[in-house]
């Protein structure tokens, strides 16, 4: 039909021969072809045989229901169901659905011209079917159109494309022009969804808004790449700025720990000494911020930890020694012997009197704090154990190694529960928030967030180029990652949004290359961040009190682009 005759279309009942040729396919064919578009050759052949000069008149519903019949049990019941669904979901557009018949004059042999009629719907479905098959053969990415029925994969889906004559005044609705789109009919429940320029919510999106699960299955349809991508909204955080610089150590500063009362902190470095500072005085750069210096190690001090139940400070160094310091007498009262090489990490159990250390001998050792006996020797790593986490719930010990693996340990049995092999580079840092049972690991390839109970992968934090030596997270959900090149990234821990990227500045007199960050820790209030760096300084950072959401807004445009790009990747 031409554009002028579209307003005068009337209903033409299908002939018995047409109904016989459009009968449902067999169940066996339906199973085989449930994941590709259905063949429309039968309908095309019928249209091609009608080469008479008379104009075929039809209504939108008749064309939609008669041209394509999915492999269901009763074709008439299926036609009535589609009519009812379209009436219910699109009452304003029910009378405006039309299918344009295009007349293509093709040169025939002998110089004569014949007319070949093909519905626009048949042409669109045929093109999309060919494109879907080409994408399958080439192995490109595709999107599965999931339905809400349990037998969608077995009974298939029907996609009906419609084209609208924009020149005709009949095709204008109250909201404006109606654009082209597709009716996606599920095989079992016959749910329809129209996707067009003026349509904002489809059936799949309505299910997502209602929290209903979307089952996979059905045919392959071409969609927008970001149609199913969920963009999480990051929480706004104030940027951090440098507040104070402490220059006291004579070598690289390698470790830091806060006491349970948040009144002082201790640092250890390559100068083989442990220095204890008053936190309040250090934040204002007071001259008497240094309280005491402890000597006793003969190699760099790589691990420090304050006990919450005893006035003890534990330290570990590359000299294979693990020491317990009594802060009342400032003397060593216990030694823990057993490591065969340097000790790189040290943590205390939050509820038990246990001490966990990991080192270059590729094992993590669990010590009884009081008796100095070794409780467990956790073996299984192939390289240095460089990071540790301890929790009050299973798995109570998490180790990160330079062999690029992370292991979750059963403390009671002393055996490995889970091994995580997602990282491609050495795992040098682990961090855990206090408000949820998750943890994050840092390596040169990326940061990865995990579920704390069983080690299930949550997501990757990408964008920090460098060897991650230190990570810390506070109760406000701010995550810091510090690298050996002096780069510092501040992340929103919940969404993975990087809201600040900065570089530390080496103090005057140091080499430009001496700007690496070796350790970092938030104080117990989460308002101060202390970093230990390669320029022999201790830097204290705080939030910018003059910043607001107006002066430092969230860059949602780039954040959206990053989320969409990561959603396209295959993991």
Beta strands, then each sheet from edge to edge (+ up, - down):
strand 1: 101-107
strand 2: 113-119
strand 3: 157-162
strand 4: 172-173
strand 5: 176-177
strand 6: 181-186
strand 7: 240-247
strand 8: 253-258
strand 9: 264-269
strand 10: 273-278
strand 11: 290-295
strand 12: 301-306
strand 13: 312-317
strand 14: 322-326
strand 15: 331-335
strand 16: 343-348
strand 17: 354-359
strand 18: 364-368
strand 19: 374-378
strand 20: 385-390
strand 21: 397-401
strand 22: 406-410
strand 23: 415-420
strand 24: 429-431
strand 25: 438-442
strand 26: 447-451
strand 27: 457-461
strand 28: 468-473
strand 29: 478-483
strand 30: 487-492
strand 31: 498-503
strand 32: 517-522
strand 33: 528-533
strand 34: 537-543
sheet 1: 1+ 2-
sheet 2: 3+ 6-
sheet 3: 4+ 5-
sheet 4: 7+ 34- 33+ 32-
sheet 5: 8+ 9- 10+ 11-
sheet 6: 12+ 13- 14+ 15-
sheet 7: 16+ 17- 18+ 19-
sheet 8: 20+ 21- 22+ 23-
sheet 9: 24+ 25- 26+ 27-
sheet 10: 28+ 29- 30+ 31-
end
